[in-house]
Amino acid sequence: MRSLGVIAALAALTLSVSGPAVTELTAQFERNVNADMQTPTLRFEGTTLSHEQAERIAEDLKLRIMQQYSARYKLGEFEIEFTDEQPENGRIGIDVNVFFHMLPKGDLSRYPALRPETTSLYYIMIPESIDKQPGTSKTLRYELFDRADITLEETILTPLASVEIPL
């Protein structure tokens, strides 16, 4: 899976931050967070999902991440990628990579080396006969899994939730 390359690239983007750099990073991030309260950036070409369906799943994942981390971190710049679609026992599995920035709330000078880029990996299972026409289905159902890419050939999936989203 391509996710390991993406994770390695993000890990290499470590920022050393101190003094005025902390102030500039915080100011830039605040501008981006305020603008980011809208729908996350999507990449989903070549999947079974319609734009509306991908958008709803992206919003659901963003909300889950915000609920988990927003008490202690400032979150922003969400980009969600749907990739590696595969048929599986009458359903379709799709890797979902959620890229976002995450900064601790409070005094950033306490963090001399800061890497705001973060990735959460998920896997979703949708029915094979999902309807792509906007407005034709009232709900979207999918199974959500946490995904750990161990090697290029080995992935561990942990069930998180059965989700039903109104369209």
N, C-alpha and C positions, 0 to 999 in steps of 0.2 A: 504494500500500500504506500502511496506517495506521502502519506502523513508523516512518516519518520523523517523524510527529507525536509519537510516544512518545519517540523519541530526542531530539527538540528539547526536549520537556518535561523529560526527565531531565538534559539538558545545562544547563538553566536552574536546576537545584537545586544549585548550587555552594555548598559550605559553607566559610565562613572559620573556621578553627579555630586556637586558640592557648591556652596556659596551662590553666586549669581545664576549658575546653571540650574540650581534647584528652583529658584524663583521663575526663570523663563520656562522651564519644563512644566511647572505647576500652572502658570498663566496660559500656556499653549493648550495644556490638557483641559483646563476649565472651559476654554472656548470650544474645544471639540466635544466635550461632554454635553454642553448645552445644546449644540447642534445635533447631537446624536440621540436625542430623545425621540427621534423619528424612527421609521422602519430601518432595520439593519441593511447594509449592502449585501446583495445576494449574488451568488454564482451557482446556477443550477442547470446549465445547458446540458442536454443529452439525458435528462432524467424523465421519468414518467410524470412527474409533478407539473401541474400548471403553475403559472406565476403566482396566482392567488394562494394556492396550496403551499408552495414554498415560502411565501411571505408569512402565512399563518403559523407554520411550523417554526420559522425563524423567530417570530415574535414570542412564541411559547418558550423556546430555548433561551432567548435573551431574558425573559421574565424569570425563568428558573435560576439563571446565573445571578441576576440582580437580587433576587430574594435570598440567595445563599451568601452573597459577598458584600452587598451594599452597606451593611451596618459598619464595616471596618474599612472598606475600600471605595475609592472613586472609580467608576467604570465608564468606559466610552469606546468609541470607534469600533463598533461591532461589525464584523464581516462574516457571513455564513456561507459555507461552500458545501453543496450537495454533490457527491462524487461516487464513483465506483458502484454503480447500480448493478445488482445481480438478482436474477430470479431464484427463488428458494421455496420449494414446496407450496406452490400456488400463491405465494406472496413475493414481494420485491423488497430486497434489503438495500439500503442506501447509507453510505458513510456520510456523516455530517461533521464538518470541522468548523468550530466557532472560534474565530480570532477576535481578540479584544484587548484593550489596554486597561490596566488595573494598577492604581496607585494607592498606597496606604493613606488614610485620612490623617491629618495632623502634620507634625513637623517632619518634613522630608530630609532634613539634614542628619537625622538619625540613621539614614540609609545611604552610606557612602557609595555603594554599588547597587544601582537600581535597574531592573529590567521590566519595563511596564508591559511589554508584549506578552500575552498569555494565550494559550490554546486549550480549549476543551474539546474532547473527542466523543462523539456519539454515534450511534447506529440506530436507524429506524427501520421498521418493517411495516409496509403498507399493503393493502389488498392488491392482488394482481389486476383486478378489474376496476381500478380507480378511474373516476370520470374526470377528464381534463377540461370539460366545458364549464366556463364560469357560470355560477348561479344554478347549476343543474343538481347539485347535491347540497343538502343542508348542513351536513357535518363531515368532518374528516377524522377518520380513526387511524391511529397508528400505535405501534409498540415502541417504546423508547428504551434504549440500552446505553449504558456507559461503555465506552470502547477503549481498550488498552492495546495498542499495537506493539507487540513484544518483538517480533521480527517481521520481515516482509511477508512471510508465509503464516505467521501465527498471530492471532488476535483473540483477546479475551473479552467477552461480552458479559456485562452484568445487568440484569433487568432492573429498570428504574420505575417505569409506569406504563399503564395502558391509558392512552390519551384520546379524548374526543373533543374536537374543536369545532365550534360553529363557523360556518362559512357565510 
